[in-house]
Amino acid sequence: MNINNKSCVKKITAIAVVFALTSVFLLSSCSVISEKSRSSSQSAATTVSKTQPQTASPNKPEDFYGYCYNNLSSDNLKDLYWQIDEYANKKSSIKFCADGELSGKQVYETLFAYKNDHPEVFWLKNSYQYYYENGNTHIYLAFSMNGDILADAKTRLNTVVEKIVNSAPKNASEFERELYINDYLSDNCEYDYDALENQEIVANENDAYGALVDKKAVCEGYARAFQLLCSKLDLECVSIVGTTDNIAHQWNCVKIGGSWYHIDATWNDTKNDEKHSEYDYFNLNDEQMNKTHKANRLFSELTDKESEKYDYMLNIFVPECKSNEYNYYRQTCVTVSDIEYGDKAVNAIAQAAADRAPYLSIVIDESLDFGNTTDKILNDGYMYGWIEKANEQNGYQPELRTDCLVYKKENIGVLTMKLEYN
């Protein structure tokens, strides 16, 4: 069964401003907004006020570690990164000057790196403007809100985040903290279908503020909120941009137990979806994730010639995800490695029935062929026998029906039963 039933819409819109600004709106069970501006020094220099070169960038804090920062392609971009940090934290949109003539690709790469390391800076838009003057690059950072409105919004977000963090389970493992964040977003954020229908971002749908304060977001908002909460609960996390069925999407990679995993908080928000669990995309390895998701290329892979034409989001850092250990189902569900010995499955079904659970998932061990094994389980009487034994174990209180609906999730090696009771 194909479990990728999510849809996306891509819209490319040209906006007429002083600079040539290209905005790529990517909405779906996602929305990644890429807004870049390119300009020549002749067209821009006469319309933007002059600023002096900023020769000394703010120093990197001793305790700072950002995966995107550390993977920037050059030291001068790392200097620009800290200039962006300084000016992004002003009260309103602002222009500043960077040493040397930086290409649009370099400015975009650095802005993208900064935003991906700082999901809390929700007001900094993905758009920018730049021009050259006197051998330097003048850059304009665009804010979604300014002044007192911005100050109030920061306070609201900080208040919500503090409440979420204080409600997290105490002395919890990394896996438990990650599970708490995933469940919080699934329970408290709604996917913004209006943005999807209108193919337009009009508020904070694509940032952490939208997901956590407005409680409505598209995929970029889910990913940034997930990353922000991870940082507050001492989990290492990065945002990944890519595609699903060649349509734009954004998700996260998180480090649990020393290994990286893919997690898609947007696709795990499965309200009113009987076919899919809110854990189907919880800690997948590359092989599993690549069946439905494809990460975009790295900035470092983009050639100079290609950089003149790129109009899509790229990644700074994408970790290798090889482990299965902390996959949600492998941590919480029974694994069947031999269908002739189904005692573990029987016990799990009996316990789920005793708890009146609506669903139960069973992991098919990787050593087995998923298709052949599940066909035997469903068609050769194994599932029927397991349910009957579970009913006997519970004394038929309650009694499970043997004709329950079962969903085959081949990409993650899981059978999910919809439990029906007599």
Sine and cosine of phi, psi and omega as CSV:
sin_phi,cos_phi,sin_psi,cos_psi,sin_omega,cos_omega
0.00,0.00,0.75,-0.66,0.03,-1.00
-0.98,0.19,0.90,-0.45,-0.07,-1.00
-1.00,-0.09,0.05,1.00,0.03,-1.00
-1.00,0.00,1.00,0.04,-0.02,-1.00
-0.94,-0.35,0.34,0.94,-0.02,-1.00
-1.00,0.04,0.43,-0.90,-0.03,-1.00
-0.79,-0.61,0.43,-0.90,0.00,-1.00
-0.70,-0.71,0.37,-0.93,0.08,-1.00
-0.76,-0.65,0.69,-0.72,0.03,-1.00
-0.89,-0.46,0.75,-0.66,0.02,-1.00
-0.73,-0.69,0.76,-0.65,0.06,-1.00
-0.93,-0.36,0.85,-0.53,-0.09,-1.00
-0.81,-0.58,0.75,-0.66,0.09,-1.00
-1.00,-0.08,0.78,-0.62,-0.03,-1.00
-0.92,-0.39,0.77,-0.64,-0.03,-1.00
-1.00,0.06,0.93,-0.37,0.12,-0.99
-0.71,-0.70,-0.18,-0.98,0.00,-1.00
-0.86,0.51,-0.63,0.77,0.05,-1.00
-0.99,-0.17,0.28,-0.96,0.10,-0.99
-0.98,0.20,0.98,-0.22,-0.08,-1.00
-0.95,-0.30,0.85,-0.53,0.04,-1.00
-0.96,-0.28,0.82,-0.57,0.01,-1.00
-0.90,-0.43,0.79,-0.61,0.05,-1.00
-0.93,-0.36,0.93,-0.37,-0.01,-1.00
-0.99,-0.16,0.87,-0.49,-0.06,-1.00
-0.86,-0.51,0.97,-0.25,-0.09,-1.00
-0.90,-0.43,0.57,-0.82,0.00,-1.00
-0.15,-0.99,-0.43,-0.90,0.41,-0.91
-0.91,0.42,0.55,0.83,-0.06,-1.00
-0.23,-0.97,0.25,-0.97,0.42,-0.91
-0.36,-0.93,0.86,-0.50,0.13,-0.99
-0.92,-0.39,0.82,-0.58,-0.01,-1.00
-0.97,-0.26,0.85,-0.52,0.07,-1.00
-0.88,-0.47,0.92,-0.38,0.01,-1.00
-0.84,-0.55,0.89,-0.45,-0.03,-1.00
-0.81,-0.58,0.51,-0.86,0.11,-0.99
-0.79,-0.61,0.63,-0.78,0.02,-1.00
-0.81,-0.58,0.58,-0.81,-0.01,-1.00
-0.38,-0.92,0.33,-0.95,0.11,-0.99
-0.99,-0.14,0.39,-0.92,-0.02,-1.00
-0.90,0.43,-0.53,0.84,-0.02,-1.00
-0.91,0.41,-0.65,0.76,-0.10,-0.99
-0.98,0.20,-0.36,0.93,-0.14,-0.99
-0.95,-0.31,-0.49,0.87,-0.19,-0.98
-0.88,0.47,-0.49,0.87,-0.06,-1.00
-1.00,0.07,-0.09,1.00,-0.09,-1.00
-0.91,-0.41,-0.13,0.99,0.00,-1.00
-0.86,-0.51,0.67,-0.74,-0.07,-1.00
-0.89,0.46,0.52,-0.86,-0.06,-1.00
-0.97,0.23,0.57,-0.82,0.12,-0.99
-0.75,-0.66,0.38,-0.93,-0.01,-1.00
-1.00,0.00,0.52,-0.85,0.02,-1.00
-0.85,0.53,0.63,-0.77,0.05,-1.00
-0.98,-0.17,0.99,-0.13,-0.13,-0.99
-0.99,0.15,-0.41,0.91,-0.04,-1.00
-0.92,-0.40,0.94,-0.35,0.03,-1.00
-0.98,0.17,0.47,-0.88,0.10,-1.00
-0.86,0.52,0.58,-0.81,-0.02,-1.00
-0.97,0.26,0.49,-0.87,0.07,-1.00
-0.93,0.37,0.79,-0.62,0.05,-1.00
-0.87,0.49,0.56,-0.83,-0.07,-1.00
-0.88,0.47,-0.55,0.83,-0.09,-1.00
-1.00,-0.08,0.18,0.98,-0.06,-1.00
-1.00,0.03,0.71,-0.71,0.18,-0.98
-0.63,-0.78,0.90,-0.44,0.05,-1.00
-0.83,-0.56,0.80,-0.60,-0.05,-1.00
-0.89,0.47,-0.62,0.78,0.02,-1.00
-0.95,0.32,-0.68,0.73,0.05,-1.00
-0.82,0.57,-0.74,0.68,-0.08,-1.00
-0.95,0.31,-0.20,0.98,0.01,-1.00
-0.93,-0.37,0.23,0.97,0.13,-0.99
-0.90,0.44,0.46,-0.89,-0.20,-0.98
-0.98,0.19,-0.23,0.97,-0.01,-1.00
-0.39,-0.92,0.32,-0.95,-0.01,-1.00
-0.92,0.39,-0.55,0.83,0.00,-1.00
-0.92,0.38,-0.47,0.88,0.10,-1.00
-0.95,0.30,-0.51,0.86,0.08,-1.00
-0.93,0.37,-0.57,0.82,0.11,-0.99
-0.90,0.43,-0.69,0.72,0.03,-1.00
-0.88,0.48,-0.62,0.79,0.02,-1.00
-0.80,0.59,-0.71,0.71,-0.04,-1.00
-0.98,0.22,-0.40,0.92,0.18,-0.98
-0.92,0.39,-0.69,0.72,0.06,-1.00
-0.86,0.51,-0.65,0.76,0.01,-1.00
-0.87,0.50,-0.68,0.73,0.00,-1.00
-0.89,0.45,-0.75,0.66,-0.11,-0.99
-0.99,0.15,-0.40,0.92,0.06,-1.00
-0.92,0.38,-0.36,0.93,-0.03,-1.00
-0.99,-0.17,0.29,0.96,0.16,-0.99
-0.98,0.21,0.04,-1.00,-0.06,-1.00
-0.99,0.13,-0.28,0.96,-0.04,-1.00
-0.42,-0.91,0.21,-0.98,0.03,-1.00
-0.78,0.63,0.60,-0.80,-0.15,-0.99
-0.49,-0.87,0.43,-0.90,0.09,-1.00
-0.97,-0.23,0.55,-0.83,0.13,-0.99
-0.53,-0.85,0.14,-0.99,-0.09,-1.00
-0.84,-0.55,0.75,-0.67,0.04,-1.00
-0.94,-0.33,0.55,-0.84,-0.02,-1.00
-0.92,0.40,0.66,-0.75,0.08,-1.00
0.99,0.17,0.22,-0.98,0.02,-1.00
-1.00,-0.07,0.98,-0.20,0.00,-1.00
-1.00,0.03,0.62,-0.79,0.02,-1.00
-0.97,0.26,0.30,-0.96,0.07,-1.00
-0.85,0.52,-0.61,0.79,0.03,-1.00
-0.88,0.48,-0.67,0.74,-0.01,-1.00
-0.91,0.40,-0.69,0.73,0.02,-1.00
-0.90,0.43,-0.71,0.70,-0.02,-1.00
-0.89,0.45,-0.69,0.72,0.00,-1.00
-0.86,0.52,-0.69,0.72,-0.06,-1.00
-0.94,0.33,-0.68,0.74,0.05,-1.00
-0.88,0.47,-0.68,0.73,0.01,-1.00
-0.89,0.45,-0.67,0.74,0.03,-1.00
-0.88,0.47,-0.70,0.71,-0.02,-1.00
-0.89,0.46,-0.74,0.68,-0.01,-1.00
-0.89,0.46,-0.61,0.79,-0.02,-1.00
-0.96,0.28,-0.40,0.92,0.11,-0.99
-1.00,0.07,-0.26,0.97,-0.12,-0.99
-0.75,-0.66,0.94,0.33,0.01,-1.00
-0.91,0.42,-0.28,0.96,0.04,-1.00
-0.96,0.29,-0.31,0.95,0.00,-1.00
-1.00,0.05,0.93,0.36,-0.14,-0.99
-0.95,0.32,-0.37,0.93,-0.09,-1.00
-0.99,0.14,-0.26,0.97,-0.02,-1.00
-0.98,0.17,0.89,-0.45,-0.05,-1.00
-0.98,0.21,0.29,-0.96,0.05,-1.00
-0.98,0.22,-0.14,0.99,-0.02,-1.00
-1.00,0.02,0.42,-0.91,0.09,-1.00
-0.43,-0.90,0.28,-0.96,0.09,-1.00
-0.74,-0.67,0.54,-0.84,0.02,-1.00
-0.47,-0.88,0.38,-0.92,0.11,-0.99
-0.42,-0.91,0.23,-0.97,-0.03,-1.00
-0.96,-0.29,0.62,-0.79,0.10,-0.99
-0.39,-0.92,0.76,-0.64,0.02,-1.00
0.82,0.58,0.60,0.80,0.07,-1.00
0.98,0.20,0.16,0.99,0.00,-1.00
-0.84,-0.53,0.21,-0.98,-0.04,-1.00
-0.93,-0.37,0.88,-0.47,0.04,-1.00
-1.00,-0.10,0.79,-0.61,-0.14,-0.99
-0.83,-0.56,0.69,-0.72,0.06,-1.00
-0.92,-0.39,0.85,-0.52,0.07,-1.00
-1.00,-0.08,0.75,-0.67,-0.04,-1.00
-0.99,-0.16,0.75,-0.66,0.05,-1.00
-0.96,-0.27,0.52,-0.86,0.07,-1.00
-0.99,0.14,-0.32,0.95,0.06,-1.00
-0.44,-0.90,0.35,-0.94,-0.11,-0.99
-0.65,-0.76,0.22,-0.98,0.16,-0.99
0.84,0.54,-0.68,-0.74,-0.06,-1.00
-0.90,0.43,-0.55,0.84,0.03,-1.00
-0.88,0.47,-0.68,0.73,0.04,-1.00
-0.91,0.41,-0.69,0.72,0.00,-1.00
-0.86,0.50,-0.69,0.72,0.03,-1.00
-0.90,0.44,-0.64,0.77,0.00,-1.00
-0.91,0.41,-0.65,0.76,0.07,-1.00
-0.86,0.52,-0.69,0.73,-0.01,-1.00
-0.89,0.45,-0.68,0.74,0.00,-1.00
-0.89,0.45,-0.70,0.71,0.01,-1.00
-0.90,0.44,-0.70,0.71,-0.01,-1.00
-0.88,0.48,-0.61,0.80,0.01,-1.00
-0.91,0.41,-0.70,0.71,0.01,-1.00
-0.90,0.43,-0.71,0.70,-0.02,-1.00
-0.88,0.47,-0.68,0.73,0.02,-1.00
-0.87,0.49,-0.65,0.76,0.02,-1.00
-0.91,0.42,-0.68,0.73,0.01,-1.00
-0.89,0.46,-0.72,0.69,-0.02,-1.00
-0.90,0.44,-0.67,0.75,-0.01,-1.00
-0.92,0.38,-0.38,0.93,0.01,-1.00
-1.00,-0.01,-0.05,1.00,-0.01,-1.00
-0.92,0.39,0.49,-0.87,0.01,-1.00
-0.88,0.48,0.66,-0.75,-0.04,-1.00
-0.99,0.14,0.55,-0.83,0.02,-1.00
0.81,0.58,0.54,0.84,-0.05,-1.00
-0.99,0.10,0.46,-0.89,0.08,-1.00
-0.95,0.30,0.18,-0.98,0.07,-1.00
-0.85,0.52,-0.71,0.71,0.01,-1.00
-0.87,0.50,-0.68,0.74,-0.02,-1.00
-0.92,0.38,-0.60,0.80,0.04,-1.00
-0.93,0.37,-0.65,0.76,0.06,-1.00
-0.89,0.46,-0.68,0.73,0.02,-1.00
-0.87,0.49,-0.65,0.76,0.04,-1.00
-0.87,0.50,-0.70,0.72,-0.01,-1.00
-0.91,0.41,-0.72,0.70,0.02,-1.00
-0.85,0.53,-0.73,0.69,-0.03,-1.00
-0.93,0.38,-0.60,0.80,0.02,-1.00
-0.87,0.48,-0.74,0.67,-0.01,-1.00
-0.91,0.42,-0.64,0.77,0.01,-1.00
-0.90,0.44,-0.61,0.80,-0.06,-1.00
-0.99,0.12,-0.44,0.90,-0.20,-0.98
-0.88,-0.48,-0.10,0.99,0.02,-1.00
-0.86,-0.50,0.66,-0.75,0.06,-1.00
-0.96,-0.29,0.64,-0.77,0.10,-0.99
-0.93,0.36,0.70,-0.71,-0.09,-1.00
-1.00,0.10,1.00,0.03,-0.01,-1.00
-0.96,0.29,-0.36,0.93,0.09,-1.00
-0.90,0.44,-0.67,0.74,0.05,-1.00
-0.89,0.46,-0.63,0.78,0.04,-1.00
-0.90,0.44,-0.73,0.69,-0.05,-1.00
-0.91,0.41,-0.66,0.76,-0.04,-1.00
-1.00,0.07,-0.14,0.99,0.00,-1.00
0.82,0.57,0.67,0.74,-0.09,-1.00
-0.43,-0.90,0.68,-0.73,0.13,-0.99
-1.00,-0.05,0.85,-0.53,-0.07,-1.00
-0.89,-0.46,-0.24,0.97,-0.05,-1.00
-0.66,-0.76,-0.88,-0.48,-0.05,-1.00
-0.91,-0.42,0.51,0.86,-0.06,-1.00
-0.89,0.46,-0.39,0.92,-0.11,-0.99
-0.95,-0.31,0.43,0.90,0.06,-1.00
-0.60,-0.80,0.11,-0.99,-0.07,-1.00
-0.90,0.43,-0.54,0.84,0.03,-1.00
-0.87,0.49,-0.70,0.71,0.01,-1.00
-0.87,0.50,-0.70,0.72,-0.05,-1.00
-0.94,0.33,-0.61,0.79,-0.16,-0.99
-0.99,-0.15,-0.53,0.85,-0.01,-1.00
-0.99,-0.15,-0.82,0.57,0.04,-1.00
-0.96,0.28,-0.35,0.94,0.00,-1.00
0.87,0.49,0.57,0.82,0.05,-1.00
-0.50,-0.87,0.76,-0.65,-0.09,-1.00
-0.36,-0.93,0.22,-0.98,0.21,-0.98
-0.95,-0.31,-0.10,-1.00,-0.24,-0.97
-0.87,0.49,-0.58,0.81,0.02,-1.00
-0.90,0.44,-0.62,0.79,0.04,-1.00
-0.91,0.42,-0.69,0.72,0.06,-1.00
-0.85,0.52,-0.73,0.68,-0.07,-1.00
-0.90,0.43,-0.66,0.75,-0.02,-1.00
-0.95,0.32,-0.59,0.80,0.06,-1.00
-0.91,0.41,-0.67,0.74,0.02,-1.00
-0.87,0.49,-0.70,0.71,-0.02,-1.00
-0.91,0.41,-0.65,0.76,0.00,-1.00
-0.89,0.46,-0.72,0.69,0.00,-1.00
-0.92,0.39,-0.58,0.82,0.09,-1.00
-0.86,0.51,-0.71,0.71,-0.03,-1.00
-0.89,0.46,-0.56,0.83,0.00,-1.00
-0.97,0.25,-0.37,0.93,0.00,-1.00
-0.93,-0.36,0.43,0.90,0.14,-0.99
0.86,0.51,0.69,0.73,0.12,-0.99
-0.89,-0.46,0.70,-0.71,0.04,-1.00
-0.99,0.16,0.76,-0.65,-0.13,-0.99
-0.46,-0.89,0.58,-0.82,0.09,-1.00
-0.72,-0.69,0.37,-0.93,0.09,-1.00
-0.99,-0.14,0.60,-0.80,-0.03,-1.00
-0.84,-0.54,0.73,-0.68,0.11,-0.99
-0.96,-0.27,0.61,-0.79,-0.02,-1.00
-0.18,-0.98,-0.51,-0.86,-0.04,-1.00
-0.66,-0.75,0.41,-0.91,0.23,-0.97
-0.78,-0.63,0.85,-0.53,-0.11,-0.99
0.80,0.60,0.66,0.76,0.04,-1.00
0.91,0.41,0.33,0.95,0.04,-1.00
-0.86,-0.51,0.60,-0.80,-0.21,-0.98
-0.89,0.45,0.55,-0.84,0.00,-1.00
-0.37,-0.93,0.30,-0.95,0.05,-1.00
-0.64,-0.77,0.64,-0.77,0.01,-1.00
-0.53,-0.85,-0.29,-0.96,-0.07,-1.00
-0.76,-0.65,0.35,-0.94,0.30,-0.95
-0.87,-0.49,0.67,-0.74,-0.05,-1.00
-0.75,-0.66,0.58,-0.81,0.00,-1.00
-0.99,-0.15,0.88,-0.47,0.01,-1.00
-0.79,-0.61,0.79,-0.61,0.01,-1.00
0.87,0.49,0.47,0.88,0.03,-1.00
1.00,0.06,-0.04,1.00,0.00,-1.00
-0.85,-0.52,0.49,-0.87,0.00,-1.00
-1.00,0.01,0.56,-0.83,0.04,-1.00
-0.64,-0.77,0.47,-0.88,0.15,-0.99
-1.00,0.08,0.65,-0.76,0.14,-0.99
-0.61,-0.79,0.72,-0.69,-0.02,-1.00
-0.88,-0.47,0.99,-0.11,-0.06,-1.00
-0.91,0.41,-0.48,0.87,0.03,-1.00
-0.92,0.39,-0.77,0.64,-0.03,-1.00
-0.96,0.29,-0.30,0.95,0.10,-1.00
-0.99,0.15,-0.19,0.98,0.09,-1.00
-1.00,0.09,1.00,-0.02,-0.17,-0.99
-0.91,-0.41,0.68,0.74,0.01,-1.00
-0.82,0.57,0.73,-0.68,0.04,-1.00
0.87,0.48,0.45,0.89,0.01,-1.00
-0.90,-0.43,0.97,-0.23,-0.07,-1.00
-0.95,0.31,-0.43,0.91,-0.11,-0.99
-0.98,0.20,-0.43,0.90,-0.21,-0.98
-0.80,-0.60,0.56,-0.83,0.01,-1.00
-0.99,-0.11,0.38,-0.92,0.06,-1.00
-0.97,0.24,0.20,0.98,0.03,-1.00
-0.81,-0.58,0.16,0.99,-0.02,-1.00
-0.91,0.42,-0.44,0.90,0.02,-1.00
-0.88,-0.48,0.70,0.72,-0.02,-1.00
-0.94,-0.35,0.98,-0.20,0.07,-1.00
0.92,0.39,0.92,0.39,0.08,-1.00
-0.99,-0.16,0.47,-0.88,0.12,-0.99
-1.00,0.05,0.06,-1.00,-0.06,-1.00
-0.86,0.51,-0.69,0.73,-0.05,-1.00
-0.87,0.49,-0.68,0.74,0.00,-1.00
-0.94,0.34,-0.71,0.70,-0.08,-1.00
-0.93,0.37,-0.59,0.81,-0.07,-1.00
-0.93,0.38,-0.19,0.98,0.05,-1.00
-0.95,0.31,-0.40,0.92,0.00,-1.00
-0.79,-0.61,-0.38,0.92,-0.06,-1.00
-0.84,-0.54,0.59,-0.81,0.07,-1.00
-0.73,-0.68,0.89,-0.46,0.02,-1.00
-0.93,0.36,0.63,-0.78,0.07,-1.00
-0.93,0.36,0.23,-0.97,0.01,-1.00
-0.90,0.44,0.22,-0.98,0.08,-1.00
-1.00,0.03,0.50,-0.86,0.11,-0.99
-0.83,0.56,-0.60,0.80,-0.04,-1.00
-0.91,0.41,-0.30,0.95,0.00,-1.00
-1.00,0.00,-0.13,0.99,-0.07,-1.00
-0.99,0.14,0.82,-0.58,0.02,-1.00
-0.97,0.22,0.31,-0.95,0.03,-1.00
-0.86,0.52,-0.63,0.78,-0.01,-1.00
-0.92,0.40,-0.68,0.73,0.00,-1.00
-0.92,0.40,-0.53,0.85,-0.08,-1.00
-0.90,0.44,-0.34,0.94,0.03,-1.00
-0.97,0.24,-0.27,0.96,-0.10,-0.99
-0.87,-0.50,-0.13,0.99,-0.12,-0.99
-0.92,0.40,0.67,-0.74,0.00,-1.00
-0.65,-0.76,0.52,0.86,-0.02,-1.00
-0.65,-0.76,0.24,-0.97,-0.05,-1.00
-0.97,0.24,0.64,-0.77,0.08,-1.00
-0.86,-0.52,0.23,-0.97,0.01,-1.00
-0.97,-0.23,0.47,-0.88,0.13,-0.99
-1.00,-0.05,-0.66,0.75,-0.08,-1.00
-0.57,-0.82,0.79,-0.61,0.10,-0.99
-0.77,-0.64,0.93,-0.38,-0.05,-1.00
-0.97,0.26,0.40,-0.92,0.14,-0.99
-0.98,0.21,0.75,-0.67,0.00,-1.00
-0.88,-0.47,0.97,-0.23,-0.13,-0.99
-0.91,-0.42,-0.31,0.95,-0.15,-0.99
-1.00,0.02,0.44,-0.90,0.12,-0.99
-0.92,-0.39,-0.10,1.00,-0.20,-0.98
-0.83,0.56,-0.69,0.72,-0.08,-1.00
-0.97,-0.24,0.38,0.93,0.22,-0.98
-0.86,0.50,0.66,-0.75,-0.10,-0.99
-0.81,0.58,-0.75,0.67,-0.09,-1.00
-0.92,0.38,-0.59,0.81,0.00,-1.00
-0.95,0.30,-0.37,0.93,0.07,-1.00
-1.00,0.08,-0.48,0.88,-0.19,-0.98
-0.87,-0.49,-0.21,0.98,-0.11,-0.99
-0.87,-0.50,0.35,-0.94,0.04,-1.00
-0.95,0.31,0.59,-0.81,0.06,-1.00
-0.94,-0.34,0.78,-0.62,0.04,-1.00
-0.99,-0.13,0.88,-0.48,0.02,-1.00
-0.93,-0.36,-0.18,0.98,0.05,-1.00
-0.44,-0.90,0.93,-0.36,-0.10,-1.00
-0.94,0.33,-0.24,0.97,0.05,-1.00
-0.96,0.28,-0.31,0.95,0.02,-1.00
-0.86,-0.51,1.00,0.06,-0.14,-0.99
-0.98,-0.20,0.38,0.93,-0.06,-1.00
-0.87,0.50,-0.63,0.77,0.01,-1.00
-0.90,0.45,-0.66,0.75,0.02,-1.00
-0.91,0.42,-0.68,0.73,0.02,-1.00
-0.86,0.51,-0.73,0.69,-0.01,-1.00
-0.89,0.46,-0.64,0.77,0.01,-1.00
-0.92,0.40,-0.66,0.75,0.02,-1.00
-0.91,0.42,-0.67,0.75,0.01,-1.00
-0.89,0.46,-0.68,0.73,0.01,-1.00
-0.91,0.41,-0.66,0.75,0.02,-1.00
-0.88,0.47,-0.65,0.76,0.02,-1.00
-0.91,0.42,-0.68,0.74,0.02,-1.00
-0.87,0.50,-0.53,0.85,0.02,-1.00
-1.00,0.05,0.01,1.00,-0.07,-1.00
0.82,0.57,0.62,0.79,0.00,-1.00
-0.93,0.36,0.59,-0.81,0.03,-1.00
-0.98,0.17,-0.40,0.92,-0.05,-1.00
-0.65,-0.76,0.39,-0.92,0.15,-0.99
-0.57,-0.82,0.71,-0.70,0.03,-1.00
-0.92,-0.39,0.59,-0.80,0.03,-1.00
-0.80,-0.60,0.75,-0.66,0.01,-1.00
-1.00,0.01,0.74,-0.68,0.11,-0.99
-1.00,-0.06,0.86,-0.51,-0.07,-1.00
-0.82,0.57,0.58,-0.81,-0.04,-1.00
-0.89,0.46,-0.36,0.93,0.00,-1.00
-0.95,0.31,-0.24,0.97,-0.02,-1.00
-0.98,-0.18,0.50,-0.87,0.14,-0.99
-0.96,0.28,0.88,-0.47,-0.13,-0.99
-0.87,0.49,-0.74,0.67,-0.06,-1.00
-0.88,0.48,-0.78,0.63,-0.02,-1.00
-0.90,0.43,-0.65,0.76,-0.04,-1.00
-0.92,0.39,-0.71,0.70,-0.03,-1.00
-0.93,0.36,-0.56,0.83,0.07,-1.00
-0.87,0.49,-0.68,0.73,0.02,-1.00
-0.91,0.41,-0.69,0.72,-0.02,-1.00
-0.86,0.51,-0.68,0.73,-0.11,-0.99
-1.00,0.05,-0.51,0.86,-0.13,-0.99
-0.96,-0.27,-0.30,0.95,-0.07,-1.00
-0.95,-0.30,0.30,0.95,0.15,-0.99
1.00,0.00,-0.01,1.00,-0.04,-1.00
-0.92,0.39,-0.74,0.67,-0.01,-1.00
-0.89,0.45,-0.68,0.73,0.05,-1.00
-0.83,0.55,-0.73,0.69,-0.02,-1.00
-0.90,0.43,-0.63,0.77,0.01,-1.00
-0.90,0.44,-0.67,0.74,0.00,-1.00
-0.92,0.40,-0.66,0.75,0.02,-1.00
-0.88,0.48,-0.70,0.71,0.02,-1.00
-0.90,0.43,-0.61,0.80,0.04,-1.00
-0.90,0.43,-0.64,0.77,0.05,-1.00
-0.89,0.46,-0.69,0.73,0.03,-1.00
-0.88,0.47,-0.66,0.75,-0.01,-1.00
-0.88,0.47,-0.57,0.82,-0.01,-1.00
-1.00,-0.03,0.04,1.00,-0.05,-1.00
0.90,0.45,0.49,0.87,0.00,-1.00
0.86,0.52,0.45,0.89,0.05,-1.00
-0.78,-0.62,1.00,-0.04,0.01,1.00
-0.99,0.10,0.10,-0.99,0.01,-1.00
-0.95,-0.30,0.84,-0.54,0.06,-1.00
-0.99,0.11,0.64,-0.77,0.14,-0.99
-0.97,0.25,0.58,-0.81,-0.03,-1.00
-1.00,0.05,-0.09,1.00,0.00,-1.00
-0.97,-0.24,0.62,0.79,-0.04,-1.00
-0.93,0.36,0.39,-0.92,0.02,-1.00
-0.99,0.13,0.69,-0.72,-0.01,-1.00
-0.81,-0.59,0.76,-0.65,0.02,-1.00
-0.97,-0.23,0.79,-0.61,0.03,-1.00
-1.00,-0.08,0.86,-0.51,-0.03,-1.00
-0.89,-0.45,0.99,0.15,-0.17,-0.99
-0.91,0.42,-0.57,0.82,-0.08,-1.00
-0.91,0.41,-0.37,0.93,0.05,-1.00
-0.89,-0.46,0.07,1.00,0.08,-1.00
0.93,0.38,0.67,0.75,-0.11,-0.99
-0.76,-0.65,0.64,-0.77,0.24,-0.97
-0.96,-0.27,0.79,-0.62,0.06,-1.00
-0.91,-0.42,0.86,-0.52,-0.01,-1.00
-0.99,-0.10,0.74,-0.68,0.19,-0.98
-1.00,-0.02,0.96,-0.27,-0.13,-0.99
-0.97,0.24,0.79,-0.61,0.03,-1.00
-0.90,-0.44,0.66,-0.75,-0.07,-1.00
-0.90,-0.44,0.61,-0.79,0.09,-1.00
-0.99,0.15,0.00,0.00,0.00,0.00
